[in-house]
Amino acid sequence: MTYLIYVAMFGTAATIFLWLRDARIFFRTGFSGYRKAAYYGVLYGALATLGTMITLSMTSFELLGLGLILAALYLQGKIEREKVWKNEDTFQRFIGSVPINRMNKK
């Protein structure tokens, strides 16, 4: 095992974390940009997982697996999202904490 396997695992974990954060923001706000990001995040998470599996199983194709993970992270960042934060600190943005914006607040 080389150190590139750890890089692949970290990249896949980052992709899945960003997908779950987008899903959390969508469920709390209902914005369409975050809905699209959450739906596509499933595909990008699967692509990153495939990249990790290629990196783990075929040592001669480690760079191909890392390329798939990098492509998943790049494509995940290209989705247009609405602005949801105004004065929140870094930790709240990191975990995706946003005010609930529902139509039927009771």
C-alpha positions as CSV (number, residue, x, y, z in Angstrom):
1,M,0.0,0.0,0.0
2,T,1.3,3.4,-0.9
3,Y,0.4,6.8,0.6
4,L,-1.9,7.5,-2.4
5,I,-4.4,5.1,-1.0
6,Y,-4.8,7.4,2.0
7,V,-5.2,10.4,-0.3
8,A,-7.9,8.5,-2.2
9,M,-9.8,7.7,1.0
10,F,-9.6,11.3,2.2
11,G,-10.9,12.5,-1.1
12,T,-13.8,10.1,-1.1
13,A,-14.6,11.1,2.5
14,A,-14.6,14.7,1.5
15,T,-16.9,14.1,-1.4
16,I,-19.4,12.2,0.7
17,F,-19.2,14.8,3.5
18,L,-20.0,17.6,1.0
19,W,-22.9,15.5,-0.4
20,L,-24.4,15.1,3.1
21,R,-23.9,18.7,3.9
22,D,-25.8,19.7,0.7
23,A,-28.6,17.3,1.6
24,R,-28.9,18.8,5.0
25,I,-29.1,22.4,3.7
26,F,-31.7,21.3,1.2
27,F,-33.9,19.6,3.8
28,R,-33.7,22.7,6.0
29,T,-34.2,25.4,3.3
30,G,-35.8,23.7,0.3
31,F,-33.7,25.6,-2.2
32,S,-33.6,24.1,-5.7
33,G,-29.8,24.5,-6.1
34,Y,-29.1,22.5,-3.0
35,R,-31.7,19.9,-4.2
36,K,-29.8,19.5,-7.4
37,A,-26.5,19.3,-5.5
38,A,-27.8,16.7,-3.2
39,Y,-29.2,14.5,-6.0
40,Y,-26.0,14.8,-8.1
41,G,-23.9,14.2,-4.9
42,V,-25.1,10.6,-4.9
43,L,-23.6,10.1,-8.3
44,Y,-20.4,11.9,-7.4
45,G,-20.1,10.0,-4.2
46,A,-20.4,6.8,-6.2
47,L,-17.8,8.0,-8.7
48,A,-15.4,8.8,-5.8
49,T,-16.0,5.4,-4.2
50,L,-15.3,3.7,-7.6
51,G,-12.0,5.7,-7.7
52,T,-11.1,4.5,-4.3
53,M,-11.9,0.9,-5.2
54,I,-9.7,1.2,-8.3
55,T,-6.9,2.7,-6.2
56,L,-7.1,0.0,-3.6
57,S,-7.4,-3.0,-6.0
58,M,-5.2,-2.2,-8.9
59,T,-1.9,-0.6,-7.9
60,S,-0.9,0.1,-11.5
61,F,-4.0,2.2,-11.9
62,E,-3.7,4.4,-8.8
63,L,-3.6,7.6,-10.8
64,L,-6.8,6.7,-12.7
65,G,-8.6,6.2,-9.4
66,L,-7.3,9.5,-8.1
67,G,-8.4,11.2,-11.3
68,L,-11.9,9.9,-10.8
69,I,-12.0,11.2,-7.3
70,L,-10.7,14.6,-8.4
71,A,-13.3,14.7,-11.2
72,A,-16.0,14.0,-8.7
73,L,-14.8,16.8,-6.4
74,Y,-14.5,19.2,-9.4
75,L,-18.0,18.4,-10.7
76,Q,-19.5,18.7,-7.3
77,G,-18.1,22.2,-6.9
78,K,-19.5,23.3,-10.3
79,I,-23.2,23.1,-9.3
80,E,-24.8,26.5,-8.8
81,R,-26.2,27.0,-5.3
82,E,-28.0,29.8,-3.6
83,K,-26.5,32.0,-0.9
84,V,-27.7,30.8,2.4
85,W,-25.2,32.4,4.9
86,K,-25.0,36.0,6.0
87,N,-23.1,36.3,9.3
88,E,-22.4,32.7,10.4
89,D,-19.0,31.6,11.5
90,T,-16.8,29.0,9.8
91,F,-17.9,26.1,11.9
92,Q,-21.6,26.6,11.2
93,R,-20.8,26.8,7.5
94,F,-18.7,23.7,7.7
95,I,-21.4,21.6,9.2
96,G,-24.2,23.2,7.0
97,S,-26.1,24.8,9.8
98,V,-28.7,27.2,8.3
99,P,-31.9,28.7,9.6
100,I,-35.0,26.6,8.8
101,N,-36.9,28.3,5.9
102,R,-40.2,26.5,5.6
103,M,-43.5,27.7,4.2
104,N,-45.7,26.4,7.1
105,K,-43.9,27.4,10.2
106,K,-45.9,26.7,13.3
